[in-house]
């Protein structure tokens, strides 16, 4: 019977990080599985209902803070970062063009889930070649995992006040994935929080969803409202959504650490279908078949056609008045479901109000011009 070879785990950890870089990950860190310090805040967050309609968050409850419950035998978590910032991002420019569609940066290209999962699996298989007792499982938003606290513990950055992970040299434009393993690798040291007194992300949030530092009420978050919510968007939030039809990046756009964000070398994350420069009316003209075709391989597809139309209707309601917008809304109303019709009616009301304002302002200008003309024609002693 052959003896099991002893393994130098320090050397293996160094190799794991090297292999991770070879596979295209921007950074790799290792941590233990103790997240007990997060259990109280997770329970409070759930008790406050901040998860909204995301029932899966409540169903798994504290399992999110207990990786070993998810995969028995887990001793370490290998956390990986993958940058997704393109070379020609048009963030603020599109937000200032209300007739154009703003889509969150992460969703402009191909869905990252499969790409990251496959690479994590390849990393696990590479480790297995050097450690036969290894048992591993990759995760990319596919199970109840507190990925940001794990990544923070693994030294990949710190959790900012907007609840996203920030790296001092890379900002926050990156995806995270995990590889749970049953071997006692040496762990990395967490980095200190560098947010200081800055509250820019809290101040800029259009819906004030960051209710206190490090706590986000998903029910107010535009990303939740446009992606996770499957019902009607509360009326009070509709005007605040602006032209954001899928997600929101405001808290990242304002973060000073994103001045150091790294550009992604992944072609899959480059914009597809002109999603970074397309008008609302162009997208609203799609039927369901075209929506499914143009969102194939995109994270956008997961919200479904009805929510896609719902989001576009809200954005069109927020756009400046245009008769083409009114015509498009009225046409879509003929075939839309009840939920979408509710949002189309709201958008039509908003367009009508803006049209009335335009007419009122026009009448005021005409009246002012008429008064000036009359005054010029009056005798000096009149």
C-alpha positions in Angstrom: 0.0 0.0 0.0 1.5 3.4 -1.0 1.9 6.0 1.6 0.1 9.3 1.3 2.7 12.0 0.5 2.9 14.8 3.0 2.0 18.2 1.5 3.7 21.5 2.0 0.5 23.7 2.3 2.5 26.9 2.3 4.0 26.0 -1.0 0.7 24.8 -2.3 -1.0 28.1 -1.3 1.6 30.0 -3.3 1.0 27.8 -6.3 -2.7 28.2 -6.0 -2.4 32.0 -6.3 -0.1 31.6 -9.3 -2.4 29.2 -11.0 -5.3 31.5 -10.3 -3.5 34.3 -12.1 -2.7 32.0 -15.0 -6.4 31.2 -15.3 -7.2 34.9 -15.6 -8.2 35.8 -12.1 -7.1 39.3 -11.0 -6.3 38.2 -7.4 -6.7 35.2 -5.2 -6.8 34.9 -1.4 -7.5 32.3 1.2 -9.4 32.4 4.5 -10.9 30.1 7.2 -14.6 29.5 7.5 -15.4 31.3 10.7 -17.9 34.1 9.9 -19.6 34.0 13.3 -19.0 37.8 13.7 -21.4 38.3 10.8 -24.2 36.2 12.1 -25.8 38.9 14.3 -25.8 41.6 11.6 -27.2 39.1 9.0 -30.0 38.1 11.4 -30.8 41.8 12.0 -30.8 42.6 8.3 -33.3 39.8 7.7 -35.5 40.7 10.6 -35.7 44.3 9.3 -37.0 42.9 6.0 -34.2 44.5 4.1 -34.0 41.5 1.7 -37.4 42.5 0.3 -38.9 39.7 -1.9 -35.6 37.7 -2.1 -37.1 34.8 -0.1 -34.1 32.7 -0.7 -32.1 35.0 1.6 -34.4 34.1 4.5 -34.8 30.4 3.6 -31.1 29.8 4.1 -30.8 32.1 7.0 -27.5 31.7 8.9 -26.2 29.0 6.6 -24.7 32.0 4.6 -22.4 32.6 7.5 -21.5 28.9 7.9 -19.7 27.6 4.9 -19.0 24.2 6.5 -22.8 23.7 6.8 -23.1 24.2 3.1 -20.3 21.8 2.2 -19.4 19.5 5.1 -15.7 19.2 5.7 -14.9 22.6 4.4 -11.8 24.1 6.2 -10.8 26.9 3.9 -12.3 29.2 1.2 -10.2 30.3 -1.8 -11.7 33.6 -2.9 -11.0 34.9 -6.4 -11.5 38.3 -8.0 -12.1 39.0 -11.7 -12.1 42.6 -13.0 -14.7 43.6 -15.5 -14.2 47.3 -16.3 -14.0 47.8 -20.1 -11.5 50.1 -21.8 -14.2 52.6 -22.9 -16.8 52.9 -20.2 -19.5 55.5 -20.8 -21.0 55.6 -17.3 -21.8 59.2 -16.5 -22.3 60.2 -20.1 -25.3 57.8 -20.5 -26.8 58.9 -17.2 -26.9 62.5 -18.6 -28.8 61.3 -21.7 -32.3 60.6 -20.4 -33.5 59.2 -23.7 -30.7 56.5 -23.6 -30.8 53.3 -21.6 -28.4 52.9 -18.6 -27.5 49.3 -18.0 -25.2 48.4 -15.0 -21.6 47.9 -16.1 -21.5 44.3 -15.0 -24.4 43.3 -17.3 -23.2 45.0 -20.6 -21.3 41.9 -21.7 -21.6 38.1 -21.3 -22.9 36.6 -18.1 -19.9 36.1 -15.8 -21.3 33.2 -13.8 -20.4 30.3 -16.1 -17.0 31.9 -17.0 -16.0 32.2 -13.3 -17.4 28.9 -12.3 -15.5 27.1 -15.0 -12.3 28.7 -14.1 -12.8 28.0 -10.4 -13.4 24.4 -11.4 -10.2 24.3 -13.4 -8.4 25.7 -10.4 -9.8 23.0 -8.2 -8.8 20.3 -10.6 -5.3 21.8 -10.8 -5.0 21.6 -7.0 -6.3 18.1 -7.0 -3.3 17.1 -9.2 -1.1 18.0 -6.3 -3.3 17.1 -3.4 -5.3 13.8 -3.8 -7.2 14.2 -0.6 -8.8 17.4 -1.9 -12.5 17.8 -2.0 -13.7 21.1 -3.6 -16.7 22.9 -4.8 -16.9 26.2 -6.8 -19.5 28.9 -6.1 -20.5 32.0 -8.1 -23.8 33.4 -6.7 -25.0 29.8 -6.9 -25.5 29.1 -3.2 -26.0 30.9 0.1 -22.5 32.3 0.6 -21.4 35.6 2.2 -18.9 36.2 -0.6 -17.9 39.7 0.4 -17.1 39.0 4.0 -15.2 35.9 2.8 -13.3 37.9 0.2 -12.6 40.6 2.9 -11.3 37.9 5.3 -9.1 36.5 2.4 -7.4 39.8 2.0 -9.0 40.8 -1.3 -10.1 44.2 0.0 -12.5 45.6 2.5 -16.3 46.0 2.5 -17.2 49.6 1.9 -20.2 51.5 3.3 -22.2 50.6 0.2 -21.6 46.9 1.2 -19.4 46.2 -1.9 -15.8 45.0 -1.7 -13.1 47.6 -2.4 -9.5 47.1 -3.2 -7.0 49.9 -2.7 -5.3 49.2 -6.0 -8.3 48.0 -8.0 -11.4 49.8 -6.8 -14.6 47.8 -6.9 -15.4 46.9 -10.5 -14.9 43.2 -10.1 -16.7 39.9 -9.7 -16.1 37.5 -6.8 -16.2 33.7 -6.7 -15.3 31.0 -4.2 -13.7 27.6 -4.1 -14.5 25.7 -0.9 -11.9 23.1 0.0 -11.3 20.6 2.8 -7.5 21.2 3.3 -5.8 23.5 5.9 -4.1 26.0 3.7 -2.4 29.0 5.4 -4.8 32.0 5.4 -4.2 35.5 4.3 -4.5 38.6 6.4 -7.5 41.0 6.0 -6.8 44.5 4.8 -7.8 47.5 6.9 -10.9 49.5 6.0 -9.9 52.6 4.1 -13.3 54.3 3.8 -12.6 56.7 6.6 -15.2 59.5 7.0 -16.2 59.3 3.4 -20.0 58.9 2.8 -20.1 59.7 -0.9 -21.8 56.5 -1.8 -24.5 57.1 0.9 -25.1 60.6 -0.3 -25.4 60.0 -4.0 -27.7 57.0 -3.8 -30.8 58.1 -5.7 -33.2 56.3 -3.4 -31.2 56.5 -0.2 -31.0 52.7 0.0 -27.8 52.8 2.1 -29.7 53.3 5.4 -26.6 53.4 7.5 -22.9 52.6 6.9 -22.5 49.1 5.5 -26.3 48.4 5.6 -28.4 48.4 2.3 -32.2 48.2 2.3 -32.6 46.2 -0.9 -36.3 47.3 -1.1 -35.0 50.8 -1.9 -32.1 49.8 -4.1 -32.5 50.4 -7.8 -30.6 47.2 -8.6 -33.1 45.3 -6.6 -36.1 47.2 -8.0 -35.0 46.6 -11.7 -33.6 43.1 -11.4 -34.8 41.2 -8.4 -38.3 42.5 -8.0 -40.9 40.7 -10.1 -43.9 42.9 -9.2 -44.8 46.5 -9.7 -42.1 49.0 -8.8 -43.4 51.3 -5.9 -44.6 54.6 -7.3 -42.4 56.7 -5.0 -39.2 55.2 -6.5 -40.1 55.4 -10.2 -39.1 59.0 -10.8 -35.8 58.4 -8.9 -34.9 55.5 -11.3 -34.3 57.9 -14.1 -33.0 56.0 -17.2 -31.6 53.1 -15.3 -33.3 50.0 -16.8 -31.1 47.3 -15.3 -29.2 47.9 -12.1 -27.4 51.0 -10.8 -23.7 51.9 -10.4 -24.0 55.3 -8.7 -22.4 54.2 -5.4 -19.4 52.8 -7.4 -19.2 55.7 -9.8 -18.7 58.2 -6.9 -16.3 56.0 -4.9 -12.9 57.7 -5.0 -11.1 54.4 -4.8 -12.4 53.6 -8.3 -9.9 56.0 -9.7 -7.5 53.1 -9.4 -9.8 50.5 -11.0 -8.1 48.0 -13.3 -9.3 47.5 -16.9 -10.5 44.1 -17.8 -8.7 42.0 -20.4 -11.8 39.8 -20.9 -13.5 40.1 -24.2 -16.6 38.6 -22.8 -17.1 41.6 -20.6 -17.0 44.1 -23.4 -20.4 45.7 -24.3 -22.7 43.7 -26.6 -25.6 44.8 -28.8 -24.6 48.5 -28.2 -25.9 48.1 -24.6 -23.6 51.0 -23.6 -25.1 53.4 -26.2 -28.7 52.6 -27.1 -31.9 54.5 -26.8 -34.9 53.6 -24.7 -37.2 53.5 -27.7 -34.9 51.1 -29.6 -35.0 48.6 -26.7 -38.8 49.2 -26.1 -39.5 48.2 -29.7 -38.2 44.7 -29.1 -40.8 41.9 -29.0 -40.2 38.9 -26.7 -38.5 36.9 -29.4 -36.0 39.6 -30.1 -35.5 40.2 -26.4 -34.6 36.5 -25.9 -32.3 36.5 -29.0 -30.4 39.7 -28.0 -30.0 38.7 -24.4 -28.8 35.2 -25.0 -25.7 34.6 -22.8 -26.5 37.9 -20.9 -27.5 38.3 -17.3 -30.3 40.6 -18.5 -32.3 37.6 -19.7 -33.0 36.4 -16.2 -35.4 39.2 -15.4 -37.7 38.1 -18.3 -39.5 40.2 -21.0 -42.2 41.6 -18.7 -39.8 43.1 -16.2 -37.7 44.4 -19.1 -40.7 46.2 -20.5 -41.7 47.4 -17.0 -38.3 49.0 -16.5 -38.2 50.6 -19.9 -41.7 52.0 -19.4 -40.6 53.7 -16.2 -37.5 55.1 -17.9 -39.6 56.4 -20.8 -41.9 58.1 -18.3 -38.9 59.8 -16.8 -37.6 61.0 -20.2 -38.3 64.4 -21.7 -41.6 64.7 -23.5 -41.6 63.3 -27.1 -44.6 62.3 -29.1 -42.7 59.2 -30.3 -42.5 58.0 -26.7 -46.2 58.5 -26.2 -47.0 56.6 -29.4 -44.7 53.7 -28.5 -46.2 53.5 -25.0 -49.7 53.4 -26.3 -48.8 50.8 -28.9 -47.1 48.5 -26.4 -50.1 48.8 -24.1 -52.2 46.9 -26.6 -50.3 43.7 -26.0 -48.6 44.1 -22.5 -49.5 42.2 -19.4 -51.4 43.9 -16.5 -48.2 44.7 -14.6 -46.5 46.4 -17.5 -49.7 48.2 -18.4 -49.7 49.8 -14.9 -46.2 51.2 -15.6 -47.1 52.3 -19.1 -50.1 54.2 -17.7 -47.8 55.8 -15.2 -45.3 56.7 -17.9 -48.1 58.2 -20.1 -49.2 60.4 -17.2 -45.6 61.6 -16.7 -45.3 62.4 -20.4 -48.6 64.3 -20.3 -47.5 66.3 -17.3 -44.3 67.2 -19.1 -46.2 68.1 -22.3 -48.4 70.4 -20.3 -45.4 72.0 -18.7 -43.9 72.6 -22.2 -47.2 74.2 -23.4 -47.4 76.3 -20.2 -43.8 77.5 -20.6 -44.4 78.2 -24.3 -47.5 80.3 -23.5 -45.5 82.2 -20.8 -42.8 83.0 -23.3 -45.3 84.1 -25.9 -47.1 86.3 -23.4 -43.9 87.9 -22.2 -42.9 88.6 -25.9 -46.3 90.1 -26.6 -46.0 92.4 -23.6 -42.6 93.5 -24.6 -43.9 94.2 -28.2 -46.8 96.2 -26.8 -44.6 98.2 -24.4 -42.2 99.1 -27.3 -45.1 100.5 -29.3 -46.6 102.7 -26.6 -46.0 106.5 -26.7 -43.4 107.7 -24.2 -46.0 109.7 -22.2 -48.6 106.9 -22.2 
